[in-house]
Amino acid sequence: MTCELCAREVQPLTVHHLIPRQKKGHHGPKINICSACHKQIHTLYDNTRLAQELNSLEKLKNEPQMHKFLSWVSKQDPYKRVKVHRKRA
């Protein structure tokens, strides 16, 4: 299956709620993405920003920090685990 963000053939894919469940996005739009992209999204952005500003596939792809990550990760081997650096509190 293909990650809707980085376009790599990766299995398994995870479901990302475009409007986070904590922001009442249980039944809203979802995308299927790889775990590396999913971890990166939640590392870079809090649920409020995701719900208000980055609530579509296109908005996520075009956000500068995510765009930079997608440019890099799209060149990585889909069979190798990609490390995502967690933000520090």
PyMOL Python script that loads the backbone (N, CA, C, O; Angstrom):
from pymol import cmd

cmd.read_pdbstr("""\
ATOM      1  N   MET A   1       0.835  -1.183   0.000  1.00  0.00           N
ATOM      2  CA  MET A   1       0.000   0.000   0.000  1.00  0.00           C
ATOM      3  C   MET A   1       0.883   1.250   0.000  1.00  0.00           C
ATOM      4  O   MET A   1       2.026   1.204   0.453  1.00  0.00           O
ATOM      5  N   THR A   2       0.366   2.335  -0.493  1.00  0.00           N
ATOM      6  CA  THR A   2       1.129   3.567  -0.638  1.00  0.00           C
ATOM      7  C   THR A   2       0.728   4.592   0.418  1.00  0.00           C
ATOM      8  O   THR A   2      -0.456   4.856   0.629  1.00  0.00           O
ATOM      9  N   CYS A   3       1.734   5.164   1.076  1.00  0.00           N
ATOM     10  CA  CYS A   3       1.494   6.239   2.043  1.00  0.00           C
ATOM     11  C   CYS A   3       0.970   7.455   1.270  1.00  0.00           C
ATOM     12  O   CYS A   3       1.547   7.860   0.261  1.00  0.00           O
ATOM     13  N   GLU A   4      -0.121   8.022   1.756  1.00  0.00           N
ATOM     14  CA  GLU A   4      -0.726   9.166   1.074  1.00  0.00           C
ATOM     15  C   GLU A   4       0.102  10.443   1.213  1.00  0.00           C
ATOM     16  O   GLU A   4      -0.124  11.403   0.477  1.00  0.00           O
ATOM     17  N   LEU A   5       1.045  10.466   2.135  1.00  0.00           N
ATOM     18  CA  LEU A   5       1.896  11.650   2.281  1.00  0.00           C
ATOM     19  C   LEU A   5       3.214  11.519   1.530  1.00  0.00           C
ATOM     20  O   LEU A   5       3.528  12.358   0.686  1.00  0.00           O
ATOM     21  N   CYS A   6       3.984  10.483   1.826  1.00  0.00           N
ATOM     22  CA  CYS A   6       5.323  10.388   1.223  1.00  0.00           C
ATOM     23  C   CYS A   6       5.355   9.550  -0.053  1.00  0.00           C
ATOM     24  O   CYS A   6       6.371   9.523  -0.749  1.00  0.00           O
ATOM     25  N   ALA A   7       4.264   8.872  -0.364  1.00  0.00           N
ATOM     26  CA  ALA A   7       4.120   8.074  -1.582  1.00  0.00           C
ATOM     27  C   ALA A   7       5.043   6.851  -1.623  1.00  0.00           C
ATOM     28  O   ALA A   7       5.298   6.301  -2.694  1.00  0.00           O
ATOM     29  N   ARG A   8       5.541   6.429  -0.461  1.00  0.00           N
ATOM     30  CA  ARG A   8       6.347   5.208  -0.425  1.00  0.00           C
ATOM     31  C   ARG A   8       5.423   3.999  -0.276  1.00  0.00           C
ATOM     32  O   ARG A   8       4.352   4.089   0.324  1.00  0.00           O
ATOM     33  N   GLU A   9       5.855   2.879  -0.829  1.00  0.00           N
ATOM     34  CA  GLU A   9       5.144   1.611  -0.664  1.00  0.00           C
ATOM     35  C   GLU A   9       5.578   1.029   0.674  1.00  0.00           C
ATOM     36  O   GLU A   9       6.669   0.470   0.781  1.00  0.00           O
ATOM     37  N   VAL A  10       4.742   1.151   1.685  1.00  0.00           N
ATOM     38  CA  VAL A  10       5.088   0.739   3.041  1.00  0.00           C
ATOM     39  C   VAL A  10       3.933  -0.047   3.645  1.00  0.00           C
ATOM     40  O   VAL A  10       2.763   0.284   3.452  1.00  0.00           O
ATOM     41  N   GLN A  11       4.292  -1.099   4.383  1.00  0.00           N
ATOM     42  CA  GLN A  11       3.263  -1.838   5.113  1.00  0.00           C
ATOM     43  C   GLN A  11       3.727  -2.038   6.530  1.00  0.00           C
ATOM     44  O   GLN A  11       4.921  -2.261   6.731  1.00  0.00           O
ATOM     45  N   PRO A  12       2.887  -1.975   7.508  1.00  0.00           N
ATOM     46  CA  PRO A  12       1.487  -1.572   7.388  1.00  0.00           C
ATOM     47  C   PRO A  12       1.355  -0.050   7.397  1.00  0.00           C
ATOM     48  O   PRO A  12       2.278   0.661   7.793  1.00  0.00           O
ATOM     49  N   LEU A  13       0.223   0.427   6.965  1.00  0.00           N
ATOM     50  CA  LEU A  13      -0.077   1.851   7.046  1.00  0.00           C
ATOM     51  C   LEU A  13      -0.899   2.101   8.311  1.00  0.00           C
ATOM     52  O   LEU A  13      -1.533   1.189   8.841  1.00  0.00           O
ATOM     53  N   THR A  14      -0.880   3.332   8.781  1.00  0.00           N
ATOM     54  CA  THR A  14      -1.684   3.712   9.938  1.00  0.00           C
ATOM     55  C   THR A  14      -2.738   4.714   9.490  1.00  0.00           C
ATOM     56  O   THR A  14      -2.592   5.363   8.454  1.00  0.00           O
ATOM     57  N   VAL A  15      -3.789   4.832  10.272  1.00  0.00           N
ATOM     58  CA  VAL A  15      -4.865   5.778   9.959  1.00  0.00           C
ATOM     59  C   VAL A  15      -4.619   7.060  10.740  1.00  0.00           C
ATOM     60  O   VAL A  15      -4.470   7.036  11.962  1.00  0.00           O
ATOM     61  N   HIS A  16      -4.577   8.173  10.028  1.00  0.00           N
ATOM     62  CA  HIS A  16      -4.437   9.486  10.665  1.00  0.00           C
ATOM     63  C   HIS A  16      -5.731  10.241  10.497  1.00  0.00           C
ATOM     64  O   HIS A  16      -6.206  10.432   9.377  1.00  0.00           O
ATOM     65  N   HIS A  17      -6.314  10.680  11.626  1.00  0.00           N
ATOM     66  CA  HIS A  17      -7.525  11.502  11.598  1.00  0.00           C
ATOM     67  C   HIS A  17      -7.098  12.933  11.280  1.00  0.00           C
ATOM     68  O   HIS A  17      -6.319  13.525  12.027  1.00  0.00           O
ATOM     69  N   LEU A  18      -7.591  13.484  10.197  1.00  0.00           N
ATOM     70  CA  LEU A  18      -7.209  14.846   9.810  1.00  0.00           C
ATOM     71  C   LEU A  18      -7.664  15.870  10.845  1.00  0.00           C
ATOM     72  O   LEU A  18      -7.012  16.898  11.029  1.00  0.00           O
ATOM     73  N   ILE A  19      -8.772  15.598  11.516  1.00  0.00           N
ATOM     74  CA  ILE A  19      -9.175  16.374  12.685  1.00  0.00           C
ATOM     75  C   ILE A  19      -9.003  15.412  13.857  1.00  0.00           C
ATOM     76  O   ILE A  19      -9.727  14.421  13.948  1.00  0.00           O
ATOM     77  N   PRO A  20      -8.056  15.690  14.755  1.00  0.00           N
ATOM     78  CA  PRO A  20      -7.766  14.753  15.836  1.00  0.00           C
ATOM     79  C   PRO A  20      -9.011  14.342  16.622  1.00  0.00           C
ATOM     80  O   PRO A  20      -9.941  15.128  16.805  1.00  0.00           O
ATOM     81  N   ARG A  21      -9.002  13.102  17.078  1.00  0.00           N
ATOM     82  CA  ARG A  21     -10.142  12.577  17.839  1.00  0.00           C
ATOM     83  C   ARG A  21     -10.424  13.420  19.076  1.00  0.00           C
ATOM     84  O   ARG A  21     -11.581  13.573  19.469  1.00  0.00           O
ATOM     85  N   GLN A  22      -9.379  13.969  19.694  1.00  0.00           N
ATOM     86  CA  GLN A  22      -9.578  14.814  20.876  1.00  0.00           C
ATOM     87  C   GLN A  22     -10.300  16.116  20.534  1.00  0.00           C
ATOM     88  O   GLN A  22     -10.832  16.799  21.410  1.00  0.00           O
ATOM     89  N   LYS A  23     -10.304  16.441  19.247  1.00  0.00           N
ATOM     90  CA  LYS A  23     -10.981  17.662  18.781  1.00  0.00           C
ATOM     91  C   LYS A  23     -12.264  17.294  18.030  1.00  0.00           C
ATOM     92  O   LYS A  23     -12.686  18.002  17.115  1.00  0.00           O
ATOM     93  N   LYS A  24     -12.871  16.182  18.429  1.00  0.00           N
ATOM     94  CA  LYS A  24     -14.136  15.692  17.881  1.00  0.00           C
ATOM     95  C   LYS A  24     -14.026  15.237  16.429  1.00  0.00           C
ATOM     96  O   LYS A  24     -14.962  15.411  15.649  1.00  0.00           O
ATOM     97  N   GLY A  25     -12.898  14.661  16.068  1.00  0.00           N
ATOM     98  CA  GLY A  25     -12.688  14.201  14.709  1.00  0.00           C
ATOM     99  C   GLY A  25     -12.903  12.714  14.512  1.00  0.00           C
ATOM    100  O   GLY A  25     -12.391  12.138  13.552  1.00  0.00           O
ATOM    101  N   HIS A  26     -13.662  12.074  15.417  1.00  0.00           N
ATOM    102  CA  HIS A  26     -13.881  10.620  15.342  1.00  0.00           C
ATOM    103  C   HIS A  26     -14.386  10.169  13.973  1.00  0.00           C
ATOM    104  O   HIS A  26     -13.909   9.179  13.418  1.00  0.00           O
ATOM    105  N   HIS A  27     -15.353  10.905  13.440  1.00  0.00           N
ATOM    106  CA  HIS A  27     -15.997  10.474  12.200  1.00  0.00           C
ATOM    107  C   HIS A  27     -15.589  11.327  11.009  1.00  0.00           C
ATOM    108  O   HIS A  27     -16.191  11.237   9.939  1.00  0.00           O
ATOM    109  N   GLY A  28     -14.577  12.144  11.193  1.00  0.00           N
ATOM    110  CA  GLY A  28     -14.130  13.034  10.129  1.00  0.00           C
ATOM    111  C   GLY A  28     -13.240  12.327   9.125  1.00  0.00           C
ATOM    112  O   GLY A  28     -13.081  11.108   9.178  1.00  0.00           O
ATOM    113  N   PRO A  29     -12.661  13.091   8.209  1.00  0.00           N
ATOM    114  CA  PRO A  29     -11.806  12.506   7.166  1.00  0.00           C
ATOM    115  C   PRO A  29     -10.538  11.897   7.744  1.00  0.00           C
ATOM    116  O   PRO A  29      -9.989  12.376   8.736  1.00  0.00           O
ATOM    117  N   LYS A  30     -10.090  10.828   7.095  1.00  0.00           N
ATOM    118  CA  LYS A  30      -8.887  10.111   7.514  1.00  0.00           C
ATOM    119  C   LYS A  30      -8.013   9.855   6.298  1.00  0.00           C
ATOM    120  O   LYS A  30      -8.493   9.810   5.165  1.00  0.00           O
ATOM    121  N   ILE A  31      -6.716   9.688   6.555  1.00  0.00           N
ATOM    122  CA  ILE A  31      -5.784   9.304   5.498  1.00  0.00           C
ATOM    123  C   ILE A  31      -4.966   8.113   5.981  1.00  0.00           C
ATOM    124  O   ILE A  31      -4.789   7.920   7.184  1.00  0.00           O
ATOM    125  N   ASN A  32      -4.471   7.323   5.046  1.00  0.00           N
ATOM    126  CA  ASN A  32      -3.626   6.173   5.359  1.00  0.00           C
ATOM    127  C   ASN A  32      -2.182   6.559   5.095  1.00  0.00           C
ATOM    128  O   ASN A  32      -1.794   6.863   3.967  1.00  0.00           O
ATOM    129  N   ILE A  33      -1.390   6.539   6.173  1.00  0.00           N
ATOM    130  CA  ILE A  33      -0.005   6.977   6.068  1.00  0.00           C
ATOM    131  C   ILE A  33       0.929   6.003   6.792  1.00  0.00           C
ATOM    132  O   ILE A  33       0.496   5.209   7.628  1.00  0.00           O
ATOM    133  N   CYS A  34       2.215   6.082   6.454  1.00  0.00           N
ATOM    134  CA  CYS A  34       3.205   5.217   7.103  1.00  0.00           C
ATOM    135  C   CYS A  34       3.469   5.727   8.522  1.00  0.00           C
ATOM    136  O   CYS A  34       3.140   6.863   8.862  1.00  0.00           O
ATOM    137  N   SER A  35       4.057   4.877   9.322  1.00  0.00           N
ATOM    138  CA  SER A  35       4.307   5.247  10.718  1.00  0.00           C
ATOM    139  C   SER A  35       5.308   6.397  10.832  1.00  0.00           C
ATOM    140  O   SER A  35       5.200   7.209  11.751  1.00  0.00           O
ATOM    141  N   ALA A  36       6.281   6.483   9.919  1.00  0.00           N
ATOM    142  CA  ALA A  36       7.248   7.581   9.975  1.00  0.00           C
ATOM    143  C   ALA A  36       6.554   8.933   9.783  1.00  0.00           C
ATOM    144  O   ALA A  36       6.816   9.880  10.525  1.00  0.00           O
ATOM    145  N   CYS A  37       5.682   9.017   8.799  1.00  0.00           N
ATOM    146  CA  CYS A  37       4.938  10.266   8.563  1.00  0.00           C
ATOM    147  C   CYS A  37       4.023  10.573   9.739  1.00  0.00           C
ATOM    148  O   CYS A  37       3.905  11.725  10.155  1.00  0.00           O
ATOM    149  N   HIS A  38       3.377   9.543  10.273  1.00  0.00           N
ATOM    150  CA  HIS A  38       2.452   9.737  11.386  1.00  0.00           C
ATOM    151  C   HIS A  38       3.189  10.265  12.615  1.00  0.00           C
ATOM    152  O   HIS A  38       2.722  11.194  13.275  1.00  0.00           O
ATOM    153  N   LYS A  39       4.337   9.671  12.915  1.00  0.00           N
ATOM    154  CA  LYS A  39       5.122  10.133  14.060  1.00  0.00           C
ATOM    155  C   LYS A  39       5.605  11.565  13.850  1.00  0.00           C
ATOM    156  O   LYS A  39       5.601  12.371  14.780  1.00  0.00           O
ATOM    157  N   GLN A  40       6.019  11.876  12.631  1.00  0.00           N
ATOM    158  CA  GLN A  40       6.517  13.223  12.342  1.00  0.00           C
ATOM    159  C   GLN A  40       5.416  14.263  12.516  1.00  0.00           C
ATOM    160  O   GLN A  40       5.662  15.338  13.065  1.00  0.00           O
ATOM    161  N   ILE A  41       4.228  13.963  12.064  1.00  0.00           N
ATOM    162  CA  ILE A  41       3.098  14.899  12.213  1.00  0.00           C
ATOM    163  C   ILE A  41       2.900  15.234  13.685  1.00  0.00           C
ATOM    164  O   ILE A  41       2.822  16.404  14.060  1.00  0.00           O
ATOM    165  N   HIS A  42       2.819  14.196  14.517  1.00  0.00           N
ATOM    166  CA  HIS A  42       2.525  14.426  15.932  1.00  0.00           C
ATOM    167  C   HIS A  42       3.733  14.941  16.709  1.00  0.00           C
ATOM    168  O   HIS A  42       3.583  15.410  17.837  1.00  0.00           O
ATOM    169  N   THR A  43       4.915  14.863  16.130  1.00  0.00           N
ATOM    170  CA  THR A  43       6.103  15.469  16.733  1.00  0.00           C
ATOM    171  C   THR A  43       6.116  16.971  16.466  1.00  0.00           C
ATOM    172  O   THR A  43       6.472  17.763  17.339  1.00  0.00           O
ATOM    173  N   LEU A  44       5.729  17.351  15.264  1.00  0.00           N
ATOM    174  CA  LEU A  44       5.805  18.757  14.867  1.00  0.00           C
ATOM    175  C   LEU A  44       4.631  19.612  15.337  1.00  0.00           C
ATOM    176  O   LEU A  44       4.802  20.795  15.634  1.00  0.00           O
ATOM    177  N   TYR A  45       3.451  19.024  15.405  1.00  0.00           N
ATOM    178  CA  TYR A  45       2.245  19.834  15.610  1.00  0.00           C
ATOM    179  C   TYR A  45       1.390  19.316  16.751  1.00  0.00           C
ATOM    180  O   TYR A  45       1.302  18.111  16.987  1.00  0.00           O
ATOM    181  N   ASP A  46       0.759  20.250  17.459  1.00  0.00           N
ATOM    182  CA  ASP A  46      -0.191  19.835  18.491  1.00  0.00           C
ATOM    183  C   ASP A  46      -1.573  19.651  17.858  1.00  0.00           C
ATOM    184  O   ASP A  46      -1.808  20.058  16.720  1.00  0.00           O
ATOM    185  N   ASN A  47      -2.471  19.038  18.606  1.00  0.00           N
ATOM    186  CA  ASN A  47      -3.790  18.710  18.065  1.00  0.00           C
ATOM    187  C   ASN A  47      -4.611  19.933  17.691  1.00  0.00           C
ATOM    188  O   ASN A  47      -5.421  19.873  16.765  1.00  0.00           O
ATOM    189  N   THR A  48      -4.417  21.038  18.394  1.00  0.00           N
ATOM    190  CA  THR A  48      -5.160  22.260  18.061  1.00  0.00           C
ATOM    191  C   THR A  48      -4.758  22.762  16.682  1.00  0.00           C
ATOM    192  O   THR A  48      -5.617  23.101  15.869  1.00  0.00           O
ATOM    193  N   ARG A  49      -3.462  22.812  16.415  1.00  0.00           N
ATOM    194  CA  ARG A  49      -2.999  23.273  15.096  1.00  0.00           C
ATOM    195  C   ARG A  49      -3.451  22.309  14.003  1.00  0.00           C
ATOM    196  O   ARG A  49      -3.856  22.733  12.921  1.00  0.00           O
ATOM    197  N   LEU A  50      -3.379  21.018  14.290  1.00  0.00           N
ATOM    198  CA  LEU A  50      -3.828  20.030  13.303  1.00  0.00           C
ATOM    199  C   LEU A  50      -5.302  20.231  12.978  1.00  0.00           C
ATOM    200  O   LEU A  50      -5.687  20.197  11.809  1.00  0.00           O
ATOM    201  N   ALA A  51      -6.126  20.439  13.991  1.00  0.00           N
ATOM    202  CA  ALA A  51      -7.567  20.594  13.781  1.00  0.00           C
ATOM    203  C   ALA A  51      -7.910  21.890  13.051  1.00  0.00           C
ATOM    204  O   ALA A  51      -8.787  21.905  12.186  1.00  0.00           O
ATOM    205  N   GLN A  52      -7.221  22.976  13.398  1.00  0.00           N
ATOM    206  CA  GLN A  52      -7.580  24.284  12.856  1.00  0.00           C
ATOM    207  C   GLN A  52      -6.906  24.626  11.532  1.00  0.00           C
ATOM    208  O   GLN A  52      -7.519  25.254  10.669  1.00  0.00           O
ATOM    209  N   GLU A  53      -5.641  24.218  11.366  1.00  0.00           N
ATOM    210  CA  GLU A  53      -4.879  24.681  10.208  1.00  0.00           C
ATOM    211  C   GLU A  53      -4.438  23.582   9.248  1.00  0.00           C
ATOM    212  O   GLU A  53      -4.325  23.823   8.046  1.00  0.00           O
ATOM    213  N   LEU A  54      -4.189  22.381   9.761  1.00  0.00           N
ATOM    214  CA  LEU A  54      -3.594  21.332   8.931  1.00  0.00           C
ATOM    215  C   LEU A  54      -4.545  20.147   8.808  1.00  0.00           C
ATOM    216  O   LEU A  54      -4.157  18.999   9.023  1.00  0.00           O
ATOM    217  N   ASN A  55      -5.795  20.442   8.459  1.00  0.00           N
ATOM    218  CA  ASN A  55      -6.851  19.438   8.471  1.00  0.00           C
ATOM    219  C   ASN A  55      -7.190  18.864   7.093  1.00  0.00           C
ATOM    220  O   ASN A  55      -8.306  18.397   6.866  1.00  0.00           O
ATOM    221  N   SER A  56      -6.227  18.901   6.183  1.00  0.00           N
ATOM    222  CA  SER A  56      -6.402  18.244   4.888  1.00  0.00           C
ATOM    223  C   SER A  56      -5.054  17.692   4.430  1.00  0.00           C
ATOM    224  O   SER A  56      -3.999  18.120   4.899  1.00  0.00           O
ATOM    225  N   LEU A  57      -5.109  16.757   3.526  1.00  0.00           N
ATOM    226  CA  LEU A  57      -3.887  16.153   2.995  1.00  0.00           C
ATOM    227  C   LEU A  57      -3.011  17.216   2.338  1.00  0.00           C
ATOM    228  O   LEU A  57      -1.799  17.236   2.554  1.00  0.00           O
ATOM    229  N   GLU A  58      -3.604  18.089   1.546  1.00  0.00           N
ATOM    230  CA  GLU A  58      -2.844  19.126   0.845  1.00  0.00           C
ATOM    231  C   GLU A  58      -2.199  20.119   1.815  1.00  0.00           C
ATOM    232  O   GLU A  58      -1.052  20.522   1.620  1.00  0.00           O
ATOM    233  N   LYS A  59      -2.929  20.511   2.850  1.00  0.00           N
ATOM    234  CA  LYS A  59      -2.368  21.451   3.827  1.00  0.00           C
ATOM    235  C   LYS A  59      -1.177  20.828   4.545  1.00  0.00           C
ATOM    236  O   LYS A  59      -0.176  21.504   4.783  1.00  0.00           O
ATOM    237  N   LEU A  60      -1.273  19.545   4.891  1.00  0.00           N
ATOM    238  CA  LEU A  60      -0.149  18.858   5.535  1.00  0.00           C
ATOM    239  C   LEU A  60       1.052  18.788   4.601  1.00  0.00           C
ATOM    240  O   LEU A  60       2.177  19.075   5.009  1.00  0.00           O
ATOM    241  N   LYS A  61       0.816  18.409   3.355  1.00  0.00           N
ATOM    242  CA  LYS A  61       1.912  18.283   2.388  1.00  0.00           C
ATOM    243  C   LYS A  61       2.619  19.609   2.147  1.00  0.00           C
ATOM    244  O   LYS A  61       3.829  19.639   1.922  1.00  0.00           O
ATOM    245  N   ASN A  62       1.872  20.701   2.194  1.00  0.00           N
ATOM    246  CA  ASN A  62       2.433  22.005   1.853  1.00  0.00           C
ATOM    247  C   ASN A  62       2.984  22.783   3.040  1.00  0.00           C
ATOM    248  O   ASN A  62       3.604  23.829   2.847  1.00  0.00           O
ATOM    249  N   GLU A  63       2.774  22.298   4.268  1.00  0.00           N
ATOM    250  CA  GLU A  63       3.315  22.976   5.440  1.00  0.00           C
ATOM    251  C   GLU A  63       4.839  22.847   5.369  1.00  0.00           C
ATOM    252  O   GLU A  63       5.343  21.739   5.186  1.00  0.00           O
ATOM    253  N   PRO A  64       5.588  23.951   5.508  1.00  0.00           N
ATOM    254  CA  PRO A  64       7.034  23.930   5.251  1.00  0.00           C
ATOM    255  C   PRO A  64       7.836  22.843   5.979  1.00  0.00           C
ATOM    256  O   PRO A  64       8.654  22.169   5.352  1.00  0.00           O
ATOM    257  N   GLN A  65       7.623  22.658   7.276  1.00  0.00           N
ATOM    258  CA  GLN A  65       8.397  21.647   8.008  1.00  0.00           C
ATOM    259  C   GLN A  65       8.057  20.237   7.521  1.00  0.00           C
ATOM    260  O   GLN A  65       8.941  19.393   7.376  1.00  0.00           O
ATOM    261  N   MET A  66       6.790  19.996   7.276  1.00  0.00           N
ATOM    262  CA  MET A  66       6.373  18.671   6.820  1.00  0.00           C
ATOM    263  C   MET A  66       6.856  18.438   5.391  1.00  0.00           C
ATOM    264  O   MET A  66       7.264  17.328   5.049  1.00  0.00           O
ATOM    265  N   HIS A  67       6.814  19.461   4.565  1.00  0.00           N
ATOM    266  CA  HIS A  67       7.272  19.357   3.180  1.00  0.00           C
ATOM    267  C   HIS A  67       8.754  18.959   3.136  1.00  0.00           C
ATOM    268  O   HIS A  67       9.164  18.122   2.331  1.00  0.00           O
ATOM    269  N   LYS A  68       9.538  19.574   4.011  1.00  0.00           N
ATOM    270  CA  LYS A  68      10.970  19.252   4.097  1.00  0.00           C
ATOM    271  C   LYS A  68      11.160  17.785   4.494  1.00  0.00           C
ATOM    272  O   LYS A  68      11.981  17.082   3.906  1.00  0.00           O
ATOM    273  N   PHE A  69      10.397  17.325   5.496  1.00  0.00           N
ATOM    274  CA  PHE A  69      10.481  15.933   5.927  1.00  0.00           C
ATOM    275  C   PHE A  69      10.065  14.988   4.802  1.00  0.00           C
ATOM    276  O   PHE A  69      10.722  13.971   4.577  1.00  0.00           O
ATOM    277  N   LEU A  70       8.987  15.311   4.094  1.00  0.00           N
ATOM    278  CA  LEU A  70       8.491  14.448   3.016  1.00  0.00           C
ATOM    279  C   LEU A  70       9.508  14.351   1.883  1.00  0.00           C
ATOM    280  O   LEU A  70       9.669  13.289   1.282  1.00  0.00           O
ATOM    281  N   SER A  71      10.191  15.452   1.590  1.00  0.00           N
ATOM    282  CA  SER A  71      11.222  15.427   0.549  1.00  0.00           C
ATOM    283  C   SER A  71      12.331  14.448   0.925  1.00  0.00           C
ATOM    284  O   SER A  71      12.857  13.730   0.074  1.00  0.00           O
ATOM    285  N   TRP A  72      12.677  14.428   2.206  1.00  0.00           N
ATOM    286  CA  TRP A  72      13.732  13.535   2.680  1.00  0.00           C
ATOM    287  C   TRP A  72      13.243  12.091   2.767  1.00  0.00           C
ATOM    288  O   TRP A  72      13.889  11.183   2.244  1.00  0.00           O
ATOM    289  N   VAL A  73      12.114  11.878   3.421  1.00  0.00           N
ATOM    290  CA  VAL A  73      11.663  10.507   3.694  1.00  0.00           C
ATOM    291  C   VAL A  73      11.258   9.773   2.418  1.00  0.00           C
ATOM    292  O   VAL A  73      11.349   8.547   2.356  1.00  0.00           O
ATOM    293  N   SER A  74      10.820  10.496   1.418  1.00  0.00           N
ATOM    294  CA  SER A  74      10.410   9.846   0.168  1.00  0.00           C
ATOM    295  C   SER A  74      11.579   9.131  -0.518  1.00  0.00           C
ATOM    296  O   SER A  74      11.370   8.257  -1.359  1.00  0.00           O
ATOM    297  N   LYS A  75      12.822   9.512  -0.151  1.00  0.00           N
ATOM    298  CA  LYS A  75      14.015   8.893  -0.738  1.00  0.00           C
ATOM    299  C   LYS A  75      14.543   7.736   0.115  1.00  0.00           C
ATOM    300  O   LYS A  75      15.503   7.071  -0.275  1.00  0.00           O
ATOM    301  N   GLN A  76      13.929   7.493   1.269  1.00  0.00           N
ATOM    302  CA  GLN A  76      14.410   6.460   2.180  1.00  0.00           C
ATOM    303  C   GLN A  76      13.847   5.090   1.798  1.00  0.00           C
ATOM    304  O   GLN A  76      12.763   4.983   1.226  1.00  0.00           O
ATOM    305  N   ASP A  77      14.599   4.066   2.122  1.00  0.00           N
ATOM    306  CA  ASP A  77      14.203   2.681   1.869  1.00  0.00           C
ATOM    307  C   ASP A  77      12.951   2.360   2.684  1.00  0.00           C
ATOM    308  O   ASP A  77      12.974   2.460   3.910  1.00  0.00           O
ATOM    309  N   PRO A  78      11.867   1.978   2.024  1.00  0.00           N
ATOM    310  CA  PRO A  78      10.622   1.697   2.755  1.00  0.00           C
ATOM    311  C   PRO A  78      10.713   0.476   3.665  1.00  0.00           C
ATOM    312  O   PRO A  78       9.851   0.278   4.521  1.00  0.00           O
ATOM    313  N   TYR A  79      11.743  -0.339   3.491  1.00  0.00           N
ATOM    314  CA  TYR A  79      11.885  -1.542   4.318  1.00  0.00           C
ATOM    315  C   TYR A  79      12.736  -1.303   5.557  1.00  0.00           C
ATOM    316  O   TYR A  79      12.866  -2.184   6.407  1.00  0.00           O
ATOM    317  N   LYS A  80      13.314  -0.114   5.658  1.00  0.00           N
ATOM    318  CA  LYS A  80      14.106   0.222   6.836  1.00  0.00           C
ATOM    319  C   LYS A  80      13.321   1.179   7.724  1.00  0.00           C
ATOM    320  O   LYS A  80      12.569   2.029   7.248  1.00  0.00           O
ATOM    321  N   ARG A  81      13.519   1.015   9.022  1.00  0.00           N
ATOM    322  CA  ARG A  81      12.823   1.874   9.968  1.00  0.00           C
ATOM    323  C   ARG A  81      13.432   3.274   9.928  1.00  0.00           C
ATOM    324  O   ARG A  81      14.653   3.430   9.950  1.00  0.00           O
ATOM    325  N   VAL A  82      12.577   4.281   9.871  1.00  0.00           N
ATOM    326  CA  VAL A  82      13.026   5.672   9.821  1.00  0.00           C
ATOM    327  C   VAL A  82      12.919   6.255  11.222  1.00  0.00           C
ATOM    328  O   VAL A  82      11.869   6.172  11.860  1.00  0.00           O
ATOM    329  N   LYS A  83      14.013   6.847  11.697  1.00  0.00           N
ATOM    330  CA  LYS A  83      13.988   7.465  13.015  1.00  0.00           C
ATOM    331  C   LYS A  83      13.415   8.871  12.911  1.00  0.00           C
ATOM    332  O   LYS A  83      13.798   9.657  12.044  1.00  0.00           O
ATOM    333  N   VAL A  84      12.494   9.165  13.807  1.00  0.00           N
ATOM    334  CA  VAL A  84      11.903  10.495  13.888  1.00  0.00           C
ATOM    335  C   VAL A  84      12.351  11.086  15.219  1.00  0.00           C
ATOM    336  O   VAL A  84      12.209  10.455  16.267  1.00  0.00           O
ATOM    337  N   HIS A  85      12.883  12.282  15.172  1.00  0.00           N
ATOM    338  CA  HIS A  85      13.355  12.917  16.397  1.00  0.00           C
ATOM    339  C   HIS A  85      12.179  13.589  17.099  1.00  0.00           C
ATOM    340  O   HIS A  85      11.537  14.493  16.565  1.00  0.00           O
ATOM    341  N   ARG A  86      11.929  13.122  18.290  1.00  0.00           N
ATOM    342  CA  ARG A  86      10.837  13.669  19.105  1.00  0.00           C
ATOM    343  C   ARG A  86      11.223  15.048  19.603  1.00  0.00           C
ATOM    344  O   ARG A  86      12.388  15.310  19.901  1.00  0.00           O
ATOM    345  N   LYS A  87      10.223  15.939  19.692  1.00  0.00           N
ATOM    346  CA  LYS A  87      10.515  17.251  20.252  1.00  0.00           C
ATOM    347  C   LYS A  87      10.669  17.116  21.766  1.00  0.00           C
ATOM    348  O   LYS A  87      10.047  16.258  22.392  1.00  0.00           O
ATOM    349  N   ARG A  88      11.482  17.950  22.324  1.00  0.00           N
ATOM    350  CA  ARG A  88      11.739  17.885  23.767  1.00  0.00           C
ATOM    351  C   ARG A  88      10.865  18.892  24.488  1.00  0.00           C
ATOM    352  O   ARG A  88      10.632  20.005  24.017  1.00  0.00           O
ATOM    353  N   ALA A  89      10.394  18.466  25.636  1.00  0.00           N
ATOM    354  CA  ALA A  89       9.496  19.323  26.440  1.00  0.00           C
ATOM    355  C   ALA A  89      10.258  20.431  27.129  1.00  0.00           C
ATOM    356  O   ALA A  89       9.663  21.240  27.841  1.00  0.00           O
TER     357      ALA A  89
END
""", "prot")
cmd.dss("prot")
cmd.show_as("cartoon", "prot")
cmd.util.cbc("prot")
cmd.orient("prot")
